[in-house]
Amino acid sequence: MTKSLRGRTIVVTRPRAQATRLADWIAEQGGEPVIFPLLEITPLADPAPLQAAIVRLGNYSLAIFISPNAVDFSLPAILASQGWPSGLRAVAIGQSSVALLARYGIGNALAPVERFDSEALLELPEMQRVCVAGKRVLIFRGNGGRGLLADTLRERGAEVDEVSCYQRSAPADAAPLQALWRRGQLDALTISSSEGLRNLVDLLDAPARSLLRSTPMFVPHQRIAELAQALAMQRVILTGAADAGIIAALRTHDWQRS
């Protein structure tokens, strides 16, 4: 049985376009969701590199989409320009991206089915050297981020290009969260990326950082949990993957002991 979240204020830090499902569920359970994206997602200031990559899209064997944002910020331009090349296999890191690709009419996308990260994608048989050596791969991504996927595929013999299709940036300040902490009205945070957690820590003043360390933090990936612990966070709850994993953890958390 779901434990009521009544009276609990829980911060959802996903990019705004992906925050609705989790925020709605918190509200359905009587909680107060606060959407505070730790990554602002915006279009590129200069779309020319993306347009140039789209022109060459038919030369690739695999197109990898790092996130739902990568799908949303590239597929409309691809479909408007030339359509999806018949010999191109779509690859995604998460099932949300797979579902979004399908809504754009791109089916049979390859993706992990349990963990949703670059490591899990690289473990798939289709991503091993025997399958990717000599193939051309294009990765659609935001600016910045880890280079593990591209570097590993190059080591396995693939010819890899990367193109940014959206801009990621930190919010200007964390004043809304600091105000909630000062009033004793912030009960937990959900943190969905390591980059977002770093942004949050950088935004906070010293008193708010102290409060952050003692606030329950629900994270859906071991890598985020390890970073949180390295940053001296004291109440890190490692959940299952994606929104479903966070919801399951929020559902069973003992709030009376929080």
N, C-alpha and C positions, 0 to 999 in steps of 0.2 A: 504494500500500500504506500502511496506517495505521502511523505511527510509534508505537512503544510509549510509553505514559505511565507505565510501571513506575517506581516510586520518586518520582513527581511528585505533590505535594499541590496541588490546584487548588480554589479557593474558588468556589462557585456562590452568587450573591447574589440570585437571583430570589426572589419571595415563595414561601414553603414549598410551597404547593399547585402551583406551576408548576416546581419545581426538580427533580422526580424524573427526568424523561427525560434531562436533561443529566448529572445525578449518576450515573445508572445507566450511561450510555455511558462516562463517565470510568472507572468501576470495571471495566467490561468490558475496557477497554484496559490494565488493570493499575495505573491511577492511584488516588490516594486523594482522593475528593471530600469537601469540607467544605461542608455547606449552612449558609450564614450569611445569612439574608434581611436585606437593607438596607431593606426596607419591610415592616413588620408589617401584615397585613391582618386587620381585625376588623369585626364587625357594628357598625352605628350604635348609639350610646347611645339615640337618639330616632328610632324608625322612622316617626313620624307624617308627615313631609314625603314620604317615599317612598310611604306608603299613600295620601296625598292625590293624588300624581301618578298612581298606578295607577288610581284612580277616574276620572281625566280622560283615560285613555290613548286611548280611542276618538275623542277630538277631534283627534288628531295624524295627520299623514301619514307621518312618518318617526320612528323610534325608533333612536337611535344608541348603541351600546355601546362604550365607550372601551377595554375590556379584557375578558379572560375573567372577571376578578373582578366586573366590572359585570354580566355575564350571570348568574354564579352567585349573586350577592347580590340580584338583582331578579326573575329569571324564576320561581323557586318561588312568590314572593308574587304575581306577576302571574297565574300559572296557577291558583293557589288562590283568587284573588279573583274573576276574571271570564273568564279565558281570554284568548287573544291575539285582538285585534280583526281582523276579516277584511280591512279596508281599510288596515291599517298595514304599512308596509314596514320590515323590520329592516335596519339598517346597522351594519357593524362595521369597526374599523380593521385587524384582523388575521385571518388564516385560522384561527388557534386559536379565536377567538371565533365565527367562522362555524361551525366544526365543533361547538362546544359548543351554539350555538343549535339546530343540527340535532338534537342529542341530546335537546333539550327539545321537539322537534317543530316548530321554527320554521325553515322552509326558505326558499330563494330570497333569502338575505341578500346585500345589496350590500356589496362590500369591494374594496380594492385587491388586485392579484395579484402585485406585485413588491415595492415598498416598503410598510412597514406603519407609517405614522404619519399624523398629522392632515394634513400637507401632501399626502401621496399621496391620501388620501380626498378632499380638496378639489379635486384635479385631475380627478377622475372627471367624465364628461359629466353624470351625474345630479345632481351637486352644483353645477352652474353656475347663474347667475342665472336663466336662462330656465326652468330646471326647479324651482328652490326658491322663487322670489319668490312671496310670498303664502301659502306653506305653513307649517303649524305643525310644529315639530321639537322632540322631547324628547331630551335627552342624559342617559344614565345614566352616572355617573362616581363616582370616589371624591372625598373632600374635597381641596381644593387643586388643584394642577396648572395647566397652561397654559390660557389662555382663547382661544387662536387659533381653534379650530374654531367655537365659538359666536360669537365676534366676526365672523369672516369670513362666516358664514352670515347673520348679521344685516345685514351690509353688502350682501349679495346679495338682501336683501328678505324673508328668512324671518323668521318669528316663533319665537324660540328660547327654550325653558325648559331649565334644568338641574336635576337632582336627584342628590344624593349617595345612594349605596346601600351604601357601605362606608367604613370609616375607615382611613386610611393614617397610619402613624407610624414614627418611627425606632426601632431597637432601643435598649435602655437603655445598653449599652456594647459595646466591641469587644475586651474582654479575651481571648476565645479566639483572635482573629486576632493580637493583639499577642504572646501567648504563643508562637504558631507562628513569628512573625518572630524573636523572641528566640532560639528554638532553631534557626533556620536551616532551617525545615521548611515554608515557604510559597513555592511556586514560581510561582504565577500566580493571577490573579483573573479571573472573568468578570463584567462589569458590564452590566446590562441596562437601566438608566435613569439619566438625569441626576440625578434627585432622589436615587436611591440612592447615587450617587457623592458628592454633596454631604453626605449623611448620614454616609458613611464618613469623609470628611475631617474632619468636625466631631467625630466620636467619638474620633479617634486623638490620642494625645499626640505631642509633637514628634519623639521618636526613631522612633516608628512611621510618622509621616508621611514622614520621610526614607526609610525602607525602602519605603514604598508607591510613592514616586516612581521607584524603580529596579526595581520588580517588574513583570514582563510583565502587561499588562492587556488582555484581549480584549473588545472592545465592538462591538455589532452595528449601530450607527447613527452617522452622521457627526456629528450633534449632540452625542452623548456623547463622541466622540473630540475634538471641538473644545473641550468643557469640560475634558476631561482634560488637554489640552495647555495650556489657559489656567491650569490649576492646577499646572503644571510637572511633569506626569507625563512620564517620559522614554522609556517603552517601551510605547506604545499601539499595539495591533494592531487595525485596523479590519477586521471580519469581514463576511460576508454577513448577511442578515436572520435574526432569530429563532434558535432553537436549532440549526437546520440550518446556518446560517452560522457559528455559533460552533464547532460540531463540525467543520466542514470546516477551519476555521483551526487548531484544536487538532490535527487529524489531520496537517496538513502542516508544523506549526511545527518549526523546527530547535532542539530542546531542548538539543542539545550546545553551542550558542552562547549559551544563555540564562544 
